[in-house]
Each structure stands twice: as structure tokens, then as C-alpha cells.
Amino acid sequence: MDDSDRKTRIYETAGELQRKARSGENGFRVVITGKGGVGKTTITAILSHLFVKQGFSTLAVDEDPQMNLPYALGVPTNKEIVPITGNLDYIEEKTGARPGSGWGLMMSLNPDVSDVVERFGMKGPGGVNILVMGTVVQAAAGCLCPENTLLDSVIRYINLREGEVILLDTQAGVEHFGRALARGFSQALLVTDPTFNAVQVVKKAVQLAQDLDIKRRYLVINRVRSEHDIKKVYSILGDTIDLFSGMFYLPYESEMLECEPDVRGIIGIESGFVGGVEEIRRELEACCQGYDGVVPDDSPG
């Protein structure tokens, strides 16, 4: 290699390092969870659009069996969405076993799914990349069925994609933490509203997130109408509140129902809700870039 080629390689390497520094060494990995109906899909969709507006390559991954995230991002509601777990030929191609074909099969437990985003991802409105995973509904947790094997491999693969914001909208509850799904995700948004059942879910989820060594665990209280709502959540959490790295409060806004399911209608207008989600976005970016962000410290006394 002559001096000219060497200098070219050095400049290319420097440019690549600068690109990675823009979005963190391995990009952002954020898992978003909570009880069903607390607004986590809406928050994921708004975050996705806000990150794209800041120039980030963003992959929104829908792991919820309801598969509402594409529509929240602006995909037409009449468009049929087929999740990865619904692509039987792909599952058989990658694992060596077809769903429902029974036991006694030679099945790959670590299939190569490096083509999954290119083959099954879709480009959504505003430039958000979307991947709909689907899920497996069954009584036995952690079974070695082809679908679960594929989903675990997909999660491992997207953790390796560099220079990309990855927002994972999970199914309701905390069961997903029992698999390797959260592995590689350094930040978690635990979303609740001021109801007892919803707070109980994030109370369990934050403990599991800590056990999985997810470093940043943020409490997001949605649909706040008054300071009383925040105090109620704090009371239910008790000492568990110390496990959170920070807290964010999103106000109740009736306009959210008017634009449902497509969140784009509220982005760009004056909205305390969107402003609150932008505060979350800035915090996620700040922490992934290696310096301390600003977490609201206006909790009630």
C-alpha cells in the first residue's frame, strides 16, 4: 500500500469514527415497555419521528402482537402487515424447521438472519425504518419452536447494527424480559399511567431491567392531569422508585385521541405531550453519547 492509499484509508477510518460518534459507538438501543394501553406505542412512534428529524437512521421494531406501531407511525391502516413470524418460508429457510411440523427435527438454534431488515423491513412515512416481528402465543415459556428461535436471533442481530437508533416496542407486561430480548439494550423506558395495575407492571419491569444490567431505566408517567397523579404513582412504587435513573411526566391531551392512530398529526404543533417526548429523546441521545443529560428534577415533595 503506497502513501496515497494509506492516507485515503486513514481519512475513511476517521470519517467512520466521526459517524459512529454522532450516534454512539453502537447507536441507541432502547426498549420501551409497560402495561397494555398506557401509550408506549404512541411514545415509540413520536420518538422515532423526532430522531429522524434530528438526522438519525431510525429502526422502529414492533414486538407487540397487536402490531399497531406501523399505523401509529403513519402506515395506511388498510395496508396488511405480515410479521416475521407469519413468513413461514423464511422461518423454515433460516431454522430448518417449519412451524407446526412437530418435534424430532434438526433445527438451527442460531440461524443467520443478517438479511431480515432488508427483506422484511419497510420504509415508513418520514423515513422511519419499520420491522414487525410478531410473537408466539403459547403456554410454555422459552420453547425451542422455530418462531421463538428466529425471534431471539433477530434480536441478537439488530443489537449488532451500528450507527442506528433502535426503538423496541414490546408486548404488554414483563414476560419479554424472560428471553434474551432485552440483551444489548442499554436504556429502557418504563411507561405507566396513574393506575394501580399499570404501576405494578413497571414496578416489576424495573427490577428485571436492573437484573439484566440495563444501565438507564427511565420512568415515564403518561396522562398526568395533576400533581396528585404523580404522587399516587410514587406511593405505589415505594422504595422501587430508587431503581429509576430519571422520571418524565407527559400530560393528558385530548388531541392525542383525535389524531389516533397516526401520531404525525400532533408533531409540529404546540403540544406539551410532544414537548415531553422531545425531552426524553434528548436524554436518550445525551446518555448514549457518553455525557450526562438533563433529567427533570421537579418531583413533588
C-alpha positions as CSV (number, residue, x, y, z in Angstrom):
1,M,0.0,0.0,0.0
2,D,1.5,3.3,-1.1
3,D,1.3,6.6,0.9
4,S,-1.6,7.8,-1.1
5,D,-3.7,4.7,-0.4
6,R,-2.7,4.8,3.2
7,K,-3.8,8.4,3.7
8,T,-7.1,7.6,1.9
9,R,-7.7,4.7,4.3
10,I,-6.9,6.9,7.3
11,Y,-9.3,9.6,6.2
12,E,-12.0,6.9,5.6
13,T,-11.5,5.5,9.0
14,A,-11.6,8.9,10.6
15,G,-14.9,9.6,8.8
16,E,-16.3,6.3,10.0
17,L,-15.4,7.1,13.6
18,Q,-17.0,10.5,13.4
19,R,-20.1,9.0,12.0
20,K,-20.3,6.5,14.9
21,A,-19.7,9.2,17.4
22,R,-22.7,11.1,16.1
23,S,-25.0,8.3,17.3
24,G,-22.9,6.5,19.9
25,E,-20.4,3.6,19.3
26,N,-23.2,1.1,18.6
27,G,-26.1,3.5,18.2
28,F,-29.0,3.7,20.5
29,R,-30.7,0.6,21.9
30,V,-33.9,1.5,23.8
31,V,-36.6,-1.0,25.0
32,I,-40.0,0.5,25.7
33,T,-42.4,-1.4,27.8
34,G,-45.4,-1.2,30.1
35,K,-48.9,-2.5,30.6
36,G,-51.1,-2.6,27.6
37,G,-52.9,0.7,26.8
38,V,-50.6,3.1,28.7
39,G,-49.3,4.7,25.5
40,K,-46.0,3.1,24.9
41,T,-46.7,2.6,21.1
42,T,-47.6,6.3,20.7
43,I,-44.5,7.3,22.6
44,T,-42.3,5.0,20.4
45,A,-43.8,6.4,17.2
46,I,-43.3,10.0,18.2
47,L,-39.7,9.3,19.4
48,S,-39.0,7.6,16.0
49,H,-40.1,10.6,14.0
50,L,-38.2,13.0,16.3
51,F,-35.0,11.0,16.0
52,V,-35.3,11.0,12.2
53,K,-35.9,14.8,12.2
54,Q,-32.5,15.1,14.0
55,G,-30.8,13.2,11.2
56,F,-30.6,9.7,12.8
57,S,-31.2,6.5,10.9
58,T,-34.0,5.0,13.0
59,L,-35.3,1.5,13.1
60,A,-38.7,1.1,15.0
61,V,-39.2,-2.6,15.9
62,D,-42.7,-3.8,16.8
63,E,-42.7,-6.8,19.1
64,D,-46.2,-6.3,20.3
65,P,-48.7,-8.9,18.9
66,Q,-51.2,-6.1,18.3
67,M,-48.9,-4.8,15.6
68,N,-50.1,-1.2,15.9
69,L,-46.7,0.6,15.7
70,P,-46.7,0.8,11.9
71,Y,-50.1,2.5,11.9
72,A,-49.0,4.9,14.7
73,L,-46.0,5.8,12.5
74,G,-48.3,6.7,9.6
75,V,-48.6,3.5,7.5
76,P,-52.1,3.4,6.0
77,T,-54.5,1.4,8.1
78,N,-55.7,-0.6,5.1
79,K,-52.2,-2.0,4.5
80,E,-51.9,-5.6,5.6
81,I,-48.9,-6.1,7.8
82,V,-47.3,-9.6,7.8
83,P,-44.9,-10.1,10.7
84,I,-41.7,-12.1,10.5
85,T,-43.4,-14.9,12.4
86,G,-46.0,-15.0,9.7
87,N,-43.4,-15.7,7.0
88,L,-43.4,-19.5,7.2
89,D,-41.0,-20.0,4.3
90,Y,-38.5,-17.6,5.9
91,I,-38.7,-19.4,9.2
92,E,-38.1,-22.7,7.6
93,E,-35.3,-21.4,5.5
94,K,-33.4,-20.0,8.5
95,T,-34.2,-22.6,11.2
96,G,-34.5,-25.7,9.1
97,A,-38.0,-26.4,10.6
98,R,-41.4,-25.3,9.6
99,P,-43.8,-24.0,12.3
100,G,-46.3,-26.7,13.3
101,S,-44.2,-29.5,11.7
102,G,-43.6,-31.2,15.1
103,W,-40.6,-32.3,17.1
104,G,-37.7,-34.5,16.2
105,L,-36.4,-32.0,13.6
106,M,-32.8,-30.9,13.1
107,M,-33.3,-27.2,13.8
108,S,-30.7,-24.5,13.8
109,L,-30.6,-22.7,17.2
110,N,-28.5,-19.8,15.9
111,P,-29.8,-19.0,12.3
112,D,-28.2,-16.3,10.2
113,V,-30.8,-13.5,10.0
114,S,-28.5,-10.8,8.7
115,D,-30.9,-10.2,5.8
116,V,-34.0,-9.7,7.9
117,V,-34.3,-5.9,7.9
118,E,-33.5,-5.7,4.2
119,R,-36.1,-8.5,3.3
120,F,-38.9,-7.7,5.7
121,G,-38.3,-4.1,6.9
122,M,-40.4,-1.3,5.4
123,K,-39.7,2.3,4.9
124,G,-42.4,4.2,6.7
125,P,-43.6,7.8,6.4
126,G,-40.9,10.4,7.2
127,G,-38.1,7.9,6.6
128,V,-38.6,5.7,9.7
129,N,-37.5,2.1,9.1
130,I,-40.0,-0.4,10.5
131,L,-39.6,-4.1,11.4
132,V,-42.6,-6.0,12.6
133,M,-41.6,-9.1,14.5
134,G,-44.8,-10.7,15.7
135,T,-44.8,-13.1,18.6
136,V,-45.6,-16.6,19.6
137,V,-48.6,-17.1,21.8
138,Q,-48.3,-20.4,23.8
139,A,-48.4,-21.6,27.4
140,A,-44.9,-22.9,27.6
141,A,-42.3,-20.2,28.0
142,G,-39.0,-20.4,26.3
143,C,-39.8,-23.3,24.0
144,L,-37.4,-24.3,21.2
145,C,-40.0,-23.8,18.5
146,P,-38.9,-22.3,15.1
147,E,-40.7,-19.0,15.7
148,N,-39.0,-18.3,19.1
149,T,-35.6,-19.4,17.8
150,L,-36.0,-16.9,14.9
151,L,-37.1,-14.0,17.1
152,D,-34.2,-14.5,19.5
153,S,-31.8,-14.5,16.6
154,V,-33.4,-11.3,15.1
155,I,-33.0,-9.5,18.4
156,R,-29.3,-10.6,18.7
157,Y,-28.7,-9.4,15.1
158,I,-30.3,-5.9,15.4
159,N,-28.1,-5.4,18.5
160,L,-25.1,-5.5,16.2
161,R,-26.4,-2.9,13.7
162,E,-24.2,0.1,14.2
163,G,-24.9,3.8,13.7
164,E,-28.7,3.3,14.2
165,V,-31.3,4.3,16.7
166,I,-33.3,1.1,17.5
167,L,-36.5,1.6,19.4
168,L,-38.1,-1.7,20.5
169,D,-41.9,-1.5,21.3
170,T,-42.5,-4.6,23.3
171,Q,-45.7,-6.6,24.1
172,A,-47.5,-5.7,27.3
173,G,-46.2,-6.9,30.6
174,V,-42.8,-8.1,31.6
175,E,-42.6,-11.6,30.1
176,H,-40.3,-10.5,27.3
177,F,-37.6,-9.8,29.8
178,G,-37.5,-13.6,30.4
179,R,-36.0,-14.2,27.0
180,A,-32.8,-12.7,25.5
181,L,-34.9,-9.9,24.1
182,A,-33.5,-7.0,26.2
183,R,-29.9,-8.2,25.8
184,G,-27.8,-5.4,24.4
185,F,-30.3,-2.6,25.2
186,S,-28.7,-0.2,27.5
187,Q,-31.7,2.1,28.1
188,A,-35.3,1.3,29.0
189,L,-38.4,3.5,29.0
190,L,-40.9,2.0,31.5
191,V,-44.2,3.6,30.7
192,T,-47.2,3.8,33.1
193,D,-50.3,5.9,33.7
194,P,-51.6,6.8,37.1
195,T,-53.5,3.5,37.7
196,F,-52.6,0.8,40.2
197,N,-52.3,-2.1,37.7
198,A,-50.1,-0.2,35.3
199,V,-47.7,0.9,38.0
200,Q,-47.4,-2.6,39.3
201,V,-46.2,-3.7,35.8
202,V,-43.4,-1.1,35.7
203,K,-42.6,-1.9,39.4
204,K,-41.7,-5.5,38.3
205,A,-40.2,-4.4,35.0
206,V,-37.6,-2.1,36.5
207,Q,-36.4,-4.8,38.9
208,L,-36.0,-7.2,35.9
209,A,-34.3,-4.5,33.9
210,Q,-31.8,-4.0,36.7
211,D,-31.1,-7.7,36.8
212,L,-30.4,-7.7,33.1
213,D,-27.9,-4.8,33.6
214,I,-29.8,-2.3,31.6
215,K,-28.0,0.8,32.8
216,R,-30.5,3.5,32.3
217,R,-34.1,2.9,33.4
218,Y,-36.5,5.8,33.0
219,L,-40.0,6.0,34.5
220,V,-42.4,7.7,32.1
221,I,-45.7,8.7,33.7
222,N,-48.3,9.3,31.0
223,R,-51.6,11.0,31.0
224,V,-50.8,13.2,34.0
225,R,-53.7,15.5,34.9
226,S,-52.4,16.9,38.2
227,E,-49.6,16.6,40.8
228,H,-51.8,14.1,42.6
229,D,-51.4,11.6,39.8
230,I,-47.6,11.8,40.2
231,K,-47.8,11.4,43.9
232,K,-50.0,8.4,43.5
233,V,-47.5,6.7,41.3
234,Y,-44.7,7.4,43.7
235,S,-46.7,6.0,46.6
236,I,-47.4,2.7,44.7
237,L,-43.7,2.4,43.7
238,G,-42.4,2.8,47.2
239,D,-38.7,2.1,47.6
240,T,-38.6,0.8,44.0
241,I,-38.5,4.4,42.8
242,D,-34.8,4.4,43.6
243,L,-34.2,1.9,40.8
244,F,-35.1,4.5,38.2
245,S,-32.4,6.7,36.6
246,G,-34.8,9.5,36.0
247,M,-38.5,10.4,35.6
248,F,-40.6,12.1,32.9
249,Y,-44.2,13.3,33.1
250,L,-46.4,13.5,30.0
251,P,-49.6,15.5,30.3
252,Y,-53.0,14.2,29.3
253,E,-54.1,15.8,26.0
254,S,-57.4,15.1,24.3
255,E,-55.8,15.9,20.9
256,M,-54.0,12.6,21.1
257,L,-57.3,10.8,20.6
258,E,-58.2,13.0,17.6
259,C,-55.0,12.1,15.7
260,E,-55.1,8.4,16.6
261,P,-53.6,6.1,15.3
262,D,-51.3,8.3,13.2
263,V,-49.1,10.4,15.5
264,R,-47.9,12.7,12.8
265,G,-50.9,15.0,13.2
266,I,-49.7,16.2,16.6
267,I,-46.0,16.5,15.8
268,G,-45.1,20.1,14.8
269,I,-48.0,21.8,16.6
270,E,-47.8,23.2,20.1
271,S,-48.2,20.2,22.4
272,G,-47.0,19.6,25.9
273,F,-47.1,15.9,25.2
274,V,-44.7,16.1,22.2
275,G,-42.5,18.5,24.1
276,G,-42.3,16.0,26.9
277,V,-41.3,13.2,24.4
278,E,-38.7,15.5,23.0
279,E,-37.2,15.9,26.5
280,I,-37.0,12.1,26.6
281,R,-35.3,12.0,23.2
282,R,-32.7,14.5,24.2
283,E,-31.9,12.5,27.4
284,L,-31.5,9.2,25.4
285,E,-29.2,10.9,22.9
286,A,-27.1,12.6,25.7
287,C,-26.6,9.4,27.6
288,C,-25.7,7.4,24.5
289,Q,-23.1,10.0,23.5
290,G,-21.3,9.5,26.8
291,Y,-22.2,12.6,28.7
292,D,-24.8,13.3,31.3
293,G,-28.2,14.6,30.1
294,V,-30.6,16.6,32.0
295,V,-33.3,14.7,33.8
296,P,-36.3,16.7,35.2
297,D,-35.9,17.1,38.9
298,D,-39.3,18.6,39.7
299,S,-40.8,15.7,41.6
300,P,-43.4,16.6,44.2
301,G,-42.1,16.8,47.7
